[in-house]
Amino acid sequence: MGKYDKFFALAKEAGLEEVELYISESHSLQISLFHGEVDEYKDNNGYSILARGILNGKCGAATADVWNKDKAQWLISEMVANAKVIENDDPIFIFKGSEKYHKVNTFNKALEEVTIDEKMEKLHALENALKNIDKRIVEVAGTEYSQTTEKVTLINSNGLNLTQKSNYFTFVAQCVAKEGEQTKSGYDFFLDNDFSKFNAEEFAKKIVKITVDQLGGEPCETNKYKAVLHPDVVTSLMKAYVGHADAEEVQKHSSLFIDKVGQKIASSKVTIEDKPLQKNVFARWFDDEGVATYNKPIIKNGVLQTYLYNLTTAAKAGVQSTGNGYGGGSKKGISTSFLSLKPGKKSQEELFQEVGNGVFITDVSGLHAGLNPQSGNFSLQSTGFMIENGKKGKPLDLITVSGNLLEVFKDVLEVGNDVTVSPSGVSAESVLIKKLAVSGK
């Protein structure tokens, strides 16, 4: 008998029409250094199980962090009780399975064989490099290594049984630079599942440059500037922008993309894709509802191609799910696993040359508070650099950039080729936009 067979038998006895288990098993390791000493060491195993069941057309859910014979009955009792108080009439599904799945391997066995000593050696090498590259570095605020291995399994009463195993690691470090009375901090991360790709010296050089380049920053004149946006800024704006392709937001009439499928909503230079089958640490070949995922353009050459659907929103719209159902609880949300802005052909330096004189925005903060989701208007505290005579110039500090999310993507003149992947599962490049309002002095 399988580990979870008793659950399915008890569910049938309880009158549940269909049931599903979503099981997540994980192992996580976290090591941080401060001034050469281990500041934190965590080594944890995790387990969670989400049970969903349909009773009289309503879906009840329950979760647990251990599994035993008593938990099976408890989960069923909780599901039944929850289903009886659900008042939402949205269609709910326990999925029978897609016709075809395209499996992607996201597990690297070699990563599991890297020893603790090897990881510690890299951490110490990173900390030492950060301290010694530039005399203006006055503090290494912290270096950290983390590693996660996760297996997700989805099984249901319709015979669906899917499993995907993945692993990855990150190095993160932060340092502080001082010159005169001004102090600046900078950090960066490295994420992969191939440990051999990490070079502590090169990573340290990158972080030190990010940090010391900020020294001497001051506000620019308040004006509208031709601008290059750093990939990190593009990532933040793109996530908020693509959120309007969420079919649930469209159906609630809270999206800026309502009735825009097939219409040009962005510059022809903008192609944004959902690429869950891209071979990287973010790949998912089935979503949290068991629907097969596939690569697809959301916006192609500026034209909106599709909304993103889970099973419920797809049923409401009379279309197929796009394999974007993610999240816990009885009701799944809509998300992407890997979002990608198609790169152009020009380097960041070539984009600066096209600008001539303008601004290079490297960081924005306060997006949640500073962006109005109904209008798309934003006002965000920022940092960056002037672009002077086609080259990166003096650093900028204490500035605010403002504009409209829709207009920014309409104003894209060029997309760079400096592909940068964020830990949030977004691949983006620098972009050149025709104008950006900057408030300074």
N, C-alpha and C positions, 0 to 999 in steps of 0.2 A: 504493500500500500504506500502511496506517495505521502510526503510530509503533510500536504494540505488536503488530502482526500476527505478527511473527517469534516472539515469546514464545508465542503460542497455538499456532502450528504446531509449535514445538519441544516444547511440553508434550504435545501429542498423540503425537508420536513417542516420548516418554519413557514413555508408558503411563499418564499421569495422566488420570483419568476426567473431572474437572472442574477448572477453574482460575479464579482471580480476581485482579485487580489493584486495589488501593486506592491512589490517587495523591494526595498532598497537595503543592500548590505554594503558597508564601507569600512575602510581602514584609513586612518589619517595620522600623519606624523608632522609635528611642528617643532622646530628647533630655532631659537633666536640667541644671538650673541650681543653682549654689550661690554665694551672695553675688554674684549678678549675672553670673557667668561660666559658660560652658558647662563642666559637670563631666564629662559623658559624651555621646558622640554615636555611635550605632550605626545602620547602614543595611545590612540583610542580606536576601538572597534565600534561601529554603529550599526543599528538594525532598526528599520521601521517598516510597518506594514499598514497599508491603507486598504480597507475593505469597502466595496460599494455594492449595493444590492437594490433591485427594483421590486417594489411591492405596490400593486394597484396603480402602476404608472408613475409612481413617485420614487425618487432615488434617495436612499439613506446611506450614510457613510460613518465609518468609525476607524480609529487608528490605534495602534499599539506599538510598543518598542521591544516586546519579547514575544516569543511564540511557544505555546504549549497547548495541551488538550483543553484546558479551561478557557484559554483565550479565544479559541474557535467559537465556543458557545457565547462568550461575552461579546465578541464582535457582532455576531448575528443578532443578539438581543438589542444591542445599541443601534444597529442598522434599521431594524424593524421599528424601534421607538422613534428614531429620527425621520424615517419615511412617513410615519403617520402624522407628523406635524408640518411636513413640507406643504407650502401653499403655492409655490411657483409651478406654473403650468408649462414651462419650457420642456420640449421633448428631450428625453434622456436615453442614452444608449449604452449597452454593454456590447462592444463591437465583436462581430463574428470573424473579422480578419480580412486583410487586403488580398487581392488576387496574387500579387507578387511582392516580395521584399528584396531590396538590394542591400545585402549586408556589408557593413564597413567595419574593419577591425580597428578598434581604438585602444587596444591593450598591448603594451610593450613588455614582454616578459623580462627583458634585460634590465629594465628600471627596477624591478623587484629584487634584483640580485646585487644592486649597488649597496655597499656596506655603509654602516653609520660612520665609520672612520673616514671613508671617502667623502661623505657629505660634510662632515665636520672640517675636513681639510680644505674643501672649497669655500666654506663659510669664513674660516680664518684667513685664507688667501684674499678673499673679497674685502674683508675688513682692513687688512694691512694695506692693500692697494689703495683703498679709499683714503687712508690716512696720509699716504706718501706721494700721491700724484701731484698735488698742488699745495703750496704752503698756506694758501688762504682757507683751506679746509681746517676748521678749528674743532670739529666734533663729528664723529660718526654716530649718528643717533640710534642706529640699530641695523643689524643684518639678520635676515630670517630665511630659513628653508622650510618649505612645507611640501608634503606629498600626499596625494589622495588616490586610493583605489576604490572603485565603486562597481557594483554589479546591480543592475535593475532587472527585475523579472515581472512579467505581466501574465497572469493566467486567469482564465474565466470559464464559466459554465458552458460557453459555446465551443469549448475545445481549443481556444487560442492559448498558446504557450510560447512566449517570446523572452529572450534574455540577451542583454548586452553588457559586456564588461569593459571598463576603461580605466586608465590611470594617467596621471600627469604630475609634474612637480613645478614649483615656482621658487625663484630666489627674489627677494625684495630687499632693498637697502635704501637708507636715507642718510644724507650728510648735511652739514651746516658750514657755510662759508661766511667769512667776515672780511670787510675791507673798510677801513675808517670806522665810522659809526654805524654802517649799514650791515645787517645780517640777513642772509637768505638761506633757505633750505631747499633741497631738491631730492627727488627719489625716482626710482624706476623699478620695473619688474622684468623678470625673464620667465617665460612659461613654455614648457614643452613636455614630451614624454621620452625624449632621447637625451639621457644625461651627458653623453659625450659631446653634445653641441654647446654646453655651457663653458664659456671662457671667462674666468673671474677678472682677469686684468682688463679685457675689453669692456666688460660690463661696468667695471669701476670707472674707467675713463669716460664712459657715456654719462654716468650719474654725476661725476665731478664737473663735466662740461655743462650739463643742465643747471647745476647749482651756481657755479662761478659766473656763468654768462649773465645771470640776473643782476649781478652787482652793478651799482651805479644807475639803476633804473629810476626814471622819473616820469611824470605824466607828459603826454604830448598835447598839442593844441586841440581843442574841441573842434571836430570837423567831420566831414564824410570822406572816407579814404577808400581807394582801391586796396584790396586786402587779400592776403594769403592766410588760410586757416590751417593750423597744424592738424595732423591726423587725429590727435586726441580730442581736439575741439570738434572736428567733423564727426567723430564717433558719438560724442554727447548729443550733438544736434540731430544726427541721423537716427539715433534710437528714438528720440522724441518725435521726429518726422514720420518714421515708418509706423509708429504706434497708431497713426490715423488710418492705417490699412487694416487694423483689427476689425473684423466683421461685427463683433459685439458692439464696438463703439459706433460703427455705422448704423447698426440696427437701433441703437439707443439715441440716434441723432446727435451724437456728441463728437463726431469726426469731421475734420476739415476736408475729407476725401469723398463725401457723400455724392453719389451720382457722377463720379469722376472716372470710372473705369473706361478705358479707351480714349481718354482725353489727355492732352499734354498739360502736365502740372509742374514740370521742371525743365531745366535746360536740356537740350538734346545731348549734352555731354554726360548727363547723369543716368547711369544704369545701376540699380540697386537690386541685388539678388538674395534670396533665401537659399542657402547652400548647405543643408543638413548632411549631405553625402560627401562633402569635401573631406578628404582624408586628413584630419587633424584631431586634436583632443576634444573638439566640440561636436564631433559627428554623432548623429543619432539616426538610425535606420528605421526606427518606429517612434511615434510620439507617445505621450502618456495615456492615450486611449487605445493604443495598439494599431493605429493607422500607419501604413507605410509612408515614409517621408520621401520627398524627391526635390531635386534642385529646380528652382523656378525664378524667373525675373518678377519682381514686384513692380518696379519701374524700369522701362526699357527705352533708352534714348529720350527720356523725359516723359514718356507716356505711361500712365498707370495701367498695369496689366491685370491685376487681380486684387481682391481682398484676401486676407488670411482667415481661414475657417477652422473651427473644431467641428465635432459631429453635431452639436446642438445648433450652432449658428448656420451650419451648412443645410441642415434640415429645414430651418426657418426660411432660408433663401432658395431652397429647391435645387441645391448644387451638391457636389461632392466635397468632403473635407479635404483641405489642402495638407493635412498632416501637421497641423500647428497647435494641437491640443495639449497643453502642458499645465502642471500645477496639481495641488492636492485638493482634498475635499470631494464632495459629491458632484460639484460643478467644476469643470476644467476651464482654465483660462486660455488665452491665445498668446503664443510667443514664437520666436524663432530660436533655433539653436546656434546658427552661424549666419550672420548678416554680412553681406559683402558689397562694398562700393567698387565697381569695375574700374581698374586703374587706367590712367592715360599713358602717354609716352614721354612726358617731360619730367625732368628732375625738379626737386624743390628749388634748386638754384636757378633753373631756367624759368620757373614761375616768377621768382624775384625779378629776373631780368625783364619779363613782360610787364611787371608792375611799374618798374622804374622808381617811382616814389610812392610810398604807401605804408601799410602796417602789416606785420606778421603777428597774428594772434596765436599764442602757444597754450593758453590755459583759460578756461572759463569756470566760474564757480557759482553755486546758488541756482542751478537750473530748475530745481523743483519749485522754489519760491519765485524765481525770476522769470518764469515762462508761463504765459496765460494759455492753457490748452484750448480754450474756446476760440480765441482769436489768432493764436500763433505768435503774438507779440512777446518779445523778450527784452530784458535789460539785465546784463550779467557783469559782475566784477571780473576783470580780466588782467592778464599780463601778456607781454610779448616784446616785440622789437619794431623799431622803425625800419622801413626798407628805403634805402637811400642810394640813388643812382644804380638800381638793379642789384644791390647787395644788402645783406642783413646788417643793420646799423645798430644804434644805441638801444639799450634795453628800455622797456616801458613798464611803469609800475603805477598803481593807483588810477587805473582807467576803467571805464565802463563801456561795454559795447551793447548796442541796442539795434533791434530790427524786427523782422517778421520771418518766422520759420519757412513759410511758403515762398517768400520773396528771396530768401537766401539761396534756396535750391533752384529758383528760376534764374538767379543772377550768376550761376556758375559759368565761368568762361573757359576754364581748363581744370582737369583732374590730373594730379601728379602720378608718378610711378613709384613713390616711396611707400610701398605697402606696409602697414603697421597693424598688427593684430592685438586687440585689447583682451584683458582677462574676462570681459563680459561677453565674449563671443562675437566681436564685431571687427571686420577688416576694413580699413579705410586708408585714404591717402590725403596728402595736402590738396586743397582746392583753391583756385583763384576766383574771387568774386568781384563783380564790377564796383560795388560800393558797400561800405559799412559805416554806420554812425558810431563815432568814438567820442566819449566825453572825457576830458582830461583837465587841462587848466585853462 
